[in-house]
Amino acid sequence: MLAVSSDEQADSVTFASKLGLTFPLLADPGVKTALAYGVAMEGDEIAVPAVFVISPQQRVTFKYVGESAPDRPSVGDILDEVDKLPR
């Protein structure tokens, strides 16, 4: 599991530490990754909240794109999608 933020690397490290994340929070300044996944906010260098589950075969098996900061799937919904992946 990993997360991607449009913040600068130093800000991402600080944010990850503040949240106590146990997985990598990668920096995406310039929103190149967000643009590639179609989740960059037009005219801004930030992304809308989005969750992708990617299979070991590198296929997107689940995609959720929110419309605002609090618009995110539940952890349970995400874990349900992860459980569907082949082992």
Phi and psi in radians as a Rosetta constraint file:
Dihedral C 1 N 2 CA 2 C 2 CIRCULARHARMONIC -2.668 0.35
Dihedral N 2 CA 2 C 2 N 3 CIRCULARHARMONIC 2.861 0.35
Dihedral C 2 N 3 CA 3 C 3 CIRCULARHARMONIC -2.247 0.35
Dihedral N 3 CA 3 C 3 N 4 CIRCULARHARMONIC 2.694 0.35
Dihedral C 3 N 4 CA 4 C 4 CIRCULARHARMONIC -2.204 0.35
Dihedral N 4 CA 4 C 4 N 5 CIRCULARHARMONIC 2.309 0.35
Dihedral C 4 N 5 CA 5 C 5 CIRCULARHARMONIC -2.162 0.35
Dihedral N 5 CA 5 C 5 N 6 CIRCULARHARMONIC 2.555 0.35
Dihedral C 5 N 6 CA 6 C 6 CIRCULARHARMONIC -1.401 0.35
Dihedral N 6 CA 6 C 6 N 7 CIRCULARHARMONIC 0.017 0.35
Dihedral C 6 N 7 CA 7 C 7 CIRCULARHARMONIC -1.260 0.35
Dihedral N 7 CA 7 C 7 N 8 CIRCULARHARMONIC 2.820 0.35
Dihedral C 7 N 8 CA 8 C 8 CIRCULARHARMONIC -1.147 0.35
Dihedral N 8 CA 8 C 8 N 9 CIRCULARHARMONIC 2.748 0.35
Dihedral C 8 N 9 CA 9 C 9 CIRCULARHARMONIC -0.914 0.35
Dihedral N 9 CA 9 C 9 N 10 CIRCULARHARMONIC -0.845 0.35
Dihedral C 9 N 10 CA 10 C 10 CIRCULARHARMONIC -1.065 0.35
Dihedral N 10 CA 10 C 10 N 11 CIRCULARHARMONIC -0.703 0.35
Dihedral C 10 N 11 CA 11 C 11 CIRCULARHARMONIC -1.169 0.35
Dihedral N 11 CA 11 C 11 N 12 CIRCULARHARMONIC -0.666 0.35
Dihedral C 11 N 12 CA 12 C 12 CIRCULARHARMONIC -1.124 0.35
Dihedral N 12 CA 12 C 12 N 13 CIRCULARHARMONIC -0.722 0.35
Dihedral C 12 N 13 CA 13 C 13 CIRCULARHARMONIC -1.095 0.35
Dihedral N 13 CA 13 C 13 N 14 CIRCULARHARMONIC -0.798 0.35
Dihedral C 13 N 14 CA 14 C 14 CIRCULARHARMONIC -1.085 0.35
Dihedral N 14 CA 14 C 14 N 15 CIRCULARHARMONIC -0.789 0.35
Dihedral C 14 N 15 CA 15 C 15 CIRCULARHARMONIC -1.111 0.35
Dihedral N 15 CA 15 C 15 N 16 CIRCULARHARMONIC -0.782 0.35
Dihedral C 15 N 16 CA 16 C 16 CIRCULARHARMONIC -1.068 0.35
Dihedral N 16 CA 16 C 16 N 17 CIRCULARHARMONIC -0.724 0.35
Dihedral C 16 N 17 CA 17 C 17 CIRCULARHARMONIC -1.138 0.35
Dihedral N 17 CA 17 C 17 N 18 CIRCULARHARMONIC -0.758 0.35
Dihedral C 17 N 18 CA 18 C 18 CIRCULARHARMONIC -1.049 0.35
Dihedral N 18 CA 18 C 18 N 19 CIRCULARHARMONIC -0.671 0.35
Dihedral C 18 N 19 CA 19 C 19 CIRCULARHARMONIC -1.452 0.35
Dihedral N 19 CA 19 C 19 N 20 CIRCULARHARMONIC -0.215 0.35
Dihedral C 19 N 20 CA 20 C 20 CIRCULARHARMONIC 1.236 0.35
Dihedral N 20 CA 20 C 20 N 21 CIRCULARHARMONIC 0.572 0.35
Dihedral C 20 N 21 CA 21 C 21 CIRCULARHARMONIC -1.145 0.35
Dihedral N 21 CA 21 C 21 N 22 CIRCULARHARMONIC 2.452 0.35
Dihedral C 21 N 22 CA 22 C 22 CIRCULARHARMONIC -1.873 0.35
Dihedral N 22 CA 22 C 22 N 23 CIRCULARHARMONIC 0.273 0.35
Dihedral C 22 N 23 CA 23 C 23 CIRCULARHARMONIC -2.364 0.35
Dihedral N 23 CA 23 C 23 N 24 CIRCULARHARMONIC 2.813 0.35
Dihedral C 23 N 24 CA 24 C 24 CIRCULARHARMONIC -1.137 0.35
Dihedral N 24 CA 24 C 24 N 25 CIRCULARHARMONIC 2.444 0.35
Dihedral C 24 N 25 CA 25 C 25 CIRCULARHARMONIC -2.007 0.35
Dihedral N 25 CA 25 C 25 N 26 CIRCULARHARMONIC 1.815 0.35
Dihedral C 25 N 26 CA 26 C 26 CIRCULARHARMONIC -1.506 0.35
Dihedral N 26 CA 26 C 26 N 27 CIRCULARHARMONIC 2.616 0.35
Dihedral C 26 N 27 CA 27 C 27 CIRCULARHARMONIC -1.636 0.35
Dihedral N 27 CA 27 C 27 N 28 CIRCULARHARMONIC 2.456 0.35
Dihedral C 27 N 28 CA 28 C 28 CIRCULARHARMONIC -2.315 0.35
Dihedral N 28 CA 28 C 28 N 29 CIRCULARHARMONIC 1.003 0.35
Dihedral C 28 N 29 CA 29 C 29 CIRCULARHARMONIC -1.118 0.35
Dihedral N 29 CA 29 C 29 N 30 CIRCULARHARMONIC 2.435 0.35
Dihedral C 29 N 30 CA 30 C 30 CIRCULARHARMONIC 1.506 0.35
Dihedral N 30 CA 30 C 30 N 31 CIRCULARHARMONIC -0.038 0.35
Dihedral C 30 N 31 CA 31 C 31 CIRCULARHARMONIC 0.824 0.35
Dihedral N 31 CA 31 C 31 N 32 CIRCULARHARMONIC 0.638 0.35
Dihedral C 31 N 32 CA 32 C 32 CIRCULARHARMONIC -1.103 0.35
Dihedral N 32 CA 32 C 32 N 33 CIRCULARHARMONIC -0.728 0.35
Dihedral C 32 N 33 CA 33 C 33 CIRCULARHARMONIC -1.183 0.35
Dihedral N 33 CA 33 C 33 N 34 CIRCULARHARMONIC -0.765 0.35
Dihedral C 33 N 34 CA 34 C 34 CIRCULARHARMONIC -1.049 0.35
Dihedral N 34 CA 34 C 34 N 35 CIRCULARHARMONIC -0.708 0.35
Dihedral C 34 N 35 CA 35 C 35 CIRCULARHARMONIC -1.109 0.35
Dihedral N 35 CA 35 C 35 N 36 CIRCULARHARMONIC -0.735 0.35
Dihedral C 35 N 36 CA 36 C 36 CIRCULARHARMONIC -1.103 0.35
Dihedral N 36 CA 36 C 36 N 37 CIRCULARHARMONIC -0.588 0.35
Dihedral C 36 N 37 CA 37 C 37 CIRCULARHARMONIC -1.629 0.35
Dihedral N 37 CA 37 C 37 N 38 CIRCULARHARMONIC 0.012 0.35
Dihedral C 37 N 38 CA 38 C 38 CIRCULARHARMONIC 1.275 0.35
Dihedral N 38 CA 38 C 38 N 39 CIRCULARHARMONIC 0.523 0.35
Dihedral C 38 N 39 CA 39 C 39 CIRCULARHARMONIC -2.143 0.35
Dihedral N 39 CA 39 C 39 N 40 CIRCULARHARMONIC 0.222 0.35
Dihedral C 39 N 40 CA 40 C 40 CIRCULARHARMONIC -1.340 0.35
Dihedral N 40 CA 40 C 40 N 41 CIRCULARHARMONIC 2.431 0.35
Dihedral C 40 N 41 CA 41 C 41 CIRCULARHARMONIC -1.314 0.35
Dihedral N 41 CA 41 C 41 N 42 CIRCULARHARMONIC 2.222 0.35
Dihedral C 41 N 42 CA 42 C 42 CIRCULARHARMONIC -1.051 0.35
Dihedral N 42 CA 42 C 42 N 43 CIRCULARHARMONIC 2.242 0.35
Dihedral C 42 N 43 CA 43 C 43 CIRCULARHARMONIC 1.480 0.35
Dihedral N 43 CA 43 C 43 N 44 CIRCULARHARMONIC -0.147 0.35
Dihedral C 43 N 44 CA 44 C 44 CIRCULARHARMONIC -2.178 0.35
Dihedral N 44 CA 44 C 44 N 45 CIRCULARHARMONIC 2.689 0.35
Dihedral C 44 N 45 CA 45 C 45 CIRCULARHARMONIC -1.680 0.35
Dihedral N 45 CA 45 C 45 N 46 CIRCULARHARMONIC 0.909 0.35
Dihedral C 45 N 46 CA 46 C 46 CIRCULARHARMONIC -2.400 0.35
Dihedral N 46 CA 46 C 46 N 47 CIRCULARHARMONIC 2.923 0.35
Dihedral C 46 N 47 CA 47 C 47 CIRCULARHARMONIC -2.018 0.35
Dihedral N 47 CA 47 C 47 N 48 CIRCULARHARMONIC 2.673 0.35
Dihedral C 47 N 48 CA 48 C 48 CIRCULARHARMONIC -1.303 0.35
Dihedral N 48 CA 48 C 48 N 49 CIRCULARHARMONIC 2.737 0.35
Dihedral C 48 N 49 CA 49 C 49 CIRCULARHARMONIC -1.078 0.35
Dihedral N 49 CA 49 C 49 N 50 CIRCULARHARMONIC 2.290 0.35
Dihedral C 49 N 50 CA 50 C 50 CIRCULARHARMONIC -2.593 0.35
Dihedral N 50 CA 50 C 50 N 51 CIRCULARHARMONIC 2.586 0.35
Dihedral C 50 N 51 CA 51 C 51 CIRCULARHARMONIC -2.264 0.35
Dihedral N 51 CA 51 C 51 N 52 CIRCULARHARMONIC 2.278 0.35
Dihedral C 51 N 52 CA 52 C 52 CIRCULARHARMONIC -2.181 0.35
Dihedral N 52 CA 52 C 52 N 53 CIRCULARHARMONIC 2.350 0.35
Dihedral C 52 N 53 CA 53 C 53 CIRCULARHARMONIC -1.861 0.35
Dihedral N 53 CA 53 C 53 N 54 CIRCULARHARMONIC 2.164 0.35
Dihedral C 53 N 54 CA 54 C 54 CIRCULARHARMONIC -2.036 0.35
Dihedral N 54 CA 54 C 54 N 55 CIRCULARHARMONIC 2.242 0.35
Dihedral C 54 N 55 CA 55 C 55 CIRCULARHARMONIC -1.273 0.35
Dihedral N 55 CA 55 C 55 N 56 CIRCULARHARMONIC 2.890 0.35
Dihedral C 55 N 56 CA 56 C 56 CIRCULARHARMONIC -1.018 0.35
Dihedral N 56 CA 56 C 56 N 57 CIRCULARHARMONIC -0.391 0.35
Dihedral C 56 N 57 CA 57 C 57 CIRCULARHARMONIC -1.509 0.35
Dihedral N 57 CA 57 C 57 N 58 CIRCULARHARMONIC 0.174 0.35
Dihedral C 57 N 58 CA 58 C 58 CIRCULARHARMONIC 1.119 0.35
Dihedral N 58 CA 58 C 58 N 59 CIRCULARHARMONIC 0.656 0.35
Dihedral C 58 N 59 CA 59 C 59 CIRCULARHARMONIC -1.919 0.35
Dihedral N 59 CA 59 C 59 N 60 CIRCULARHARMONIC 2.414 0.35
Dihedral C 59 N 60 CA 60 C 60 CIRCULARHARMONIC -1.300 0.35
Dihedral N 60 CA 60 C 60 N 61 CIRCULARHARMONIC 2.023 0.35
Dihedral C 60 N 61 CA 61 C 61 CIRCULARHARMONIC -1.802 0.35
Dihedral N 61 CA 61 C 61 N 62 CIRCULARHARMONIC -0.227 0.35
Dihedral C 61 N 62 CA 62 C 62 CIRCULARHARMONIC -2.661 0.35
Dihedral N 62 CA 62 C 62 N 63 CIRCULARHARMONIC 2.393 0.35
Dihedral C 62 N 63 CA 63 C 63 CIRCULARHARMONIC -2.461 0.35
Dihedral N 63 CA 63 C 63 N 64 CIRCULARHARMONIC 2.257 0.35
Dihedral C 63 N 64 CA 64 C 64 CIRCULARHARMONIC -2.325 0.35
Dihedral N 64 CA 64 C 64 N 65 CIRCULARHARMONIC 2.115 0.35
Dihedral C 64 N 65 CA 65 C 65 CIRCULARHARMONIC -2.068 0.35
Dihedral N 65 CA 65 C 65 N 66 CIRCULARHARMONIC 2.020 0.35
Dihedral C 65 N 66 CA 66 C 66 CIRCULARHARMONIC -1.427 0.35
Dihedral N 66 CA 66 C 66 N 67 CIRCULARHARMONIC 2.923 0.35
Dihedral C 66 N 67 CA 67 C 67 CIRCULARHARMONIC -1.830 0.35
Dihedral N 67 CA 67 C 67 N 68 CIRCULARHARMONIC -0.250 0.35
Dihedral C 67 N 68 CA 68 C 68 CIRCULARHARMONIC -2.638 0.35
Dihedral N 68 CA 68 C 68 N 69 CIRCULARHARMONIC 2.956 0.35
Dihedral C 68 N 69 CA 69 C 69 CIRCULARHARMONIC -0.924 0.35
Dihedral N 69 CA 69 C 69 N 70 CIRCULARHARMONIC -0.772 0.35
Dihedral C 69 N 70 CA 70 C 70 CIRCULARHARMONIC -1.404 0.35
Dihedral N 70 CA 70 C 70 N 71 CIRCULARHARMONIC -0.088 0.35
Dihedral C 70 N 71 CA 71 C 71 CIRCULARHARMONIC -1.466 0.35
Dihedral N 71 CA 71 C 71 N 72 CIRCULARHARMONIC 1.577 0.35
Dihedral C 71 N 72 CA 72 C 72 CIRCULARHARMONIC -2.466 0.35
Dihedral N 72 CA 72 C 72 N 73 CIRCULARHARMONIC 2.658 0.35
Dihedral C 72 N 73 CA 73 C 73 CIRCULARHARMONIC -1.247 0.35
Dihedral N 73 CA 73 C 73 N 74 CIRCULARHARMONIC 2.782 0.35
Dihedral C 73 N 74 CA 74 C 74 CIRCULARHARMONIC -1.279 0.35
Dihedral N 74 CA 74 C 74 N 75 CIRCULARHARMONIC 2.766 0.35
Dihedral C 74 N 75 CA 75 C 75 CIRCULARHARMONIC -1.031 0.35
Dihedral N 75 CA 75 C 75 N 76 CIRCULARHARMONIC -0.692 0.35
Dihedral C 75 N 76 CA 76 C 76 CIRCULARHARMONIC -1.059 0.35
Dihedral N 76 CA 76 C 76 N 77 CIRCULARHARMONIC -0.742 0.35
Dihedral C 76 N 77 CA 77 C 77 CIRCULARHARMONIC -1.102 0.35
Dihedral N 77 CA 77 C 77 N 78 CIRCULARHARMONIC -0.715 0.35
Dihedral C 77 N 78 CA 78 C 78 CIRCULARHARMONIC -1.144 0.35
Dihedral N 78 CA 78 C 78 N 79 CIRCULARHARMONIC -0.793 0.35
Dihedral C 78 N 79 CA 79 C 79 CIRCULARHARMONIC -1.111 0.35
Dihedral N 79 CA 79 C 79 N 80 CIRCULARHARMONIC -0.609 0.35
Dihedral C 79 N 80 CA 80 C 80 CIRCULARHARMONIC -1.029 0.35
Dihedral N 80 CA 80 C 80 N 81 CIRCULARHARMONIC -0.729 0.35
Dihedral C 80 N 81 CA 81 C 81 CIRCULARHARMONIC -1.192 0.35
Dihedral N 81 CA 81 C 81 N 82 CIRCULARHARMONIC -0.686 0.35
Dihedral C 81 N 82 CA 82 C 82 CIRCULARHARMONIC -1.126 0.35
Dihedral N 82 CA 82 C 82 N 83 CIRCULARHARMONIC -0.684 0.35
Dihedral C 82 N 83 CA 83 C 83 CIRCULARHARMONIC -1.098 0.35
Dihedral N 83 CA 83 C 83 N 84 CIRCULARHARMONIC -0.399 0.35
Dihedral C 83 N 84 CA 84 C 84 CIRCULARHARMONIC -1.340 0.35
Dihedral N 84 CA 84 C 84 N 85 CIRCULARHARMONIC -0.261 0.35
Dihedral C 84 N 85 CA 85 C 85 CIRCULARHARMONIC -1.174 0.35
Dihedral N 85 CA 85 C 85 N 86 CIRCULARHARMONIC 2.507 0.35
Dihedral C 85 N 86 CA 86 C 86 CIRCULARHARMONIC -1.141 0.35
Dihedral N 86 CA 86 C 86 N 87 CIRCULARHARMONIC 2.544 0.35
